[in-house]
Amino acid sequence: MSESRTHSSTPTIDIEDSDDESVVEARIHETSHLLGEDLYPRYATASPLPSIRPRDEAPKDFWTTFRTRTKYYFPALQWMPSYSFHLFTGDLLAGLTLSCLMIPQALSYATALCKLEAVHGLYAIAFPAITYALFGMSRQLSMGPEASLSMLVGSAIAQQQHMEDDEDPLKSALALSCLLTLFVGIFTFLLGIFRLGFLDSLMSRALLRGFITAVAIVVMVQQSITLLGLVQLSEEWGISEASSTIDRLIFLAENITQLHVLTAATSAIACIVLFGARVIKAKFPSARWLQLLPEVLLVVVASIILTGIFRWDLEGLQVLGDIKGGGIPLPSIPEIPHRKHFKDIALTAGLISMIGFVESIVISKTYSSKHNYTVSANRELVAMGAANIMGGLFQGIPAFGSVARSKINDRAGARTQMAGLITGIIALLAILFLLPYLYYLPKAVLSSVIFIAVLYILFEAPEDIHFMFKIGAWRDITLFCLTFLATVVISLEFGTLLAVSLSLLLTVKETSYPRITIMGRVKGTHNKFRPIKDGPDFIEHVEDVLIVRIEEPLFFANTGQLKDRLRRLEVFGDMSIHPSENPRLRDRSFIIFDVSNMPEIDASAVQILYEIVASYRSRGVEVYFVKLRDNALELFIRSGLLEFVGRDHTHKKVSDAIEAIEKVATHRPQISVH
């Protein structure tokens, strides 16, 4: 086809700015035909499979729409009407089994980690579990207090109390805990409302594993003082909740011989029984009755009975004693702290929310995939936020999902959210009737429950570490070590902040680099083009032409470095070559942008792309665009970029652009095209 024929077959389009959307759409449609675009090709087929159309069952009136949306945002309206006795049997067994595990754990976390009355651990089961059962989507997720998050709460309370004066009303650990839980709930709820459920993808697995492993070490060292009966001696040494893990290790090393024999023996027996039960369960996973054995409850009940009979509390074994509070509290909003403390509490709440949500959504997605139902990260955020808001109003500590508890819930037969609802109701009954019977419960046994729980968290680390070494993920290993050391050596708060900050920085770093690929022509062909990196031996550069394929949508975040990356590709042909080396390629006279993988582009990216084209034009380089899509075409028209490039510089295929360049090259004798 001659050059004159090409121009004569291309009608002129007026692309002056217009506010009329229909005019713009008409121009896009007409220009798409000019470019040869057909985003939805029609083709004949002999397939025996018939075509179908989606059923149009959209709500037709307001009340139908309201009922449909209400069921979506209030999942209990979906599963409750169709609930059956067959489902109730499994859910009841799961709820009872989970309660036997969670009640002793909650007592332990509240007293040993948060330094609160034991009843507040039960509040953290009852109200969040019931709320999540109504609003949550996961049928197997177990909501309740977690060891790592409870440790963060206790550490935050200790830090605030250390900074406050005696006259400050917020010296009360309970007020701080309730306020922190309320902030966690509000923060999590707002993340869901603003549809930020994708944030679960931002936390690097290596960073999260490093932090959780470090928390397990911190908790184990802290509880070792209670397990050995050295609490009073540690206070005399000046060990407090604000003390570092290194200080506690030094104390234990120098005073291990001063342990309280009865307390240490009680702790050892409790740990052996709990650990042994877990080992046996792991060896016989198919024995369901064994998997449902409530070893934690049995140890707690046995220790209460033995301590009450032999009065070990009179021989120095510390017991829980009278539990203050009890009953169902009225909902109340804690006093807002002074501005200088507000920032610290809000920051800690945000970190707890992020860590708790990331772990919880992984659990939700795991079991939704296993049992073939769907969960929405945004709706889960709303549900967990509402659960923690209720926990904060009713004097609980932060509650999120637990891998171990959710696994037990699933094995016990939980098939709907009713299992969590039953767990919450049993916790309420325990608050009303069980507390007086916990007087003789040894604190060493509660610490043993925590010790074994975090010990199994520690056992999960070697598998991840081995995998990182196996594939040579040195960056992940470095991040793991950084987070681990920062948490253990400095503080929980610093380790948490480092983990979240590094995750965000890594995400920003990765998304700020535009994915672009240098294309070449397959040897022996004239119309087949593939990435050079796929086969440098049989794919070659085209003389005087640089072909660049943009691999993703362009927006403000990933176009900032587009100019620099393009320049490096022009000079070296590969981003892996260090910029200090000598240039590998000479300057080109033509550049082709293959934008078939760029479905969208925003205003900032169009502006930068305009500047890039202008820069090439000033250097005498002609720019071509290939496979420009309708969504991107709209902004090309509005911005004037299409007019600036020229419609005759837009084509359907890379080979068409090469043909156009060959025609131009005939007027440039110095250019040889192979």
Secondary structure, DSSP 8 states (H G I E B T S, - for coil): --HHHHHHTS----------HHHHHHHHHHHHHHTT--SS-------SS-----------SHHHHHHHHHHHH-THHHHSTT--HHHHHHHHHHHHHHHHHHHHHHHHIIIIIS-S-THHHHHHHHHHHHHHHHH---SS--EE--HHHHHHHHHHHHHHHHHS-TT-GGG-HHHHHHHHHHHHHHHHHHHHHTT-GGGGGTS-HHHHHHHHHHHHHHHHHHHHHHHTT-HHHHHHTT--TTS-HHHHHHHHHHHGGG--HHHHHHHHHHHHHHHHHHHHHHH-TT-HHHHT--HHHHHHHHHHHHHHHHTGGGGT--B--S----S-----------HHHHHHHHHHHHHHHHHHHHHHHHHHHHHHHHTT----HHHHHHHHHHHHHHHHHTT----EE-HHHHHHHHHTT--STHHHHHHHHHHHHHHHHTGGGGTT-BHHHHHHHHHHHHHHHHHTHHHHHHHHHHTT-HHHHHHHHHHHHIIIII-HHHHHHHHHHHHHHHHHHHHTS--EEEEEEETT-SS-EEEGGG-TTTEE-BTTEEEEEE-S-B-TTTSTTHHHHHHHHHHHS-TTS-TTS--SS---SEEEEE-TT---B-HHHHHHHHHHHHHHHHTT-EEEEES--HHHHHHHHHHTHHHHH-GGGEESSHHHHHHHHHHHHTT-TT----
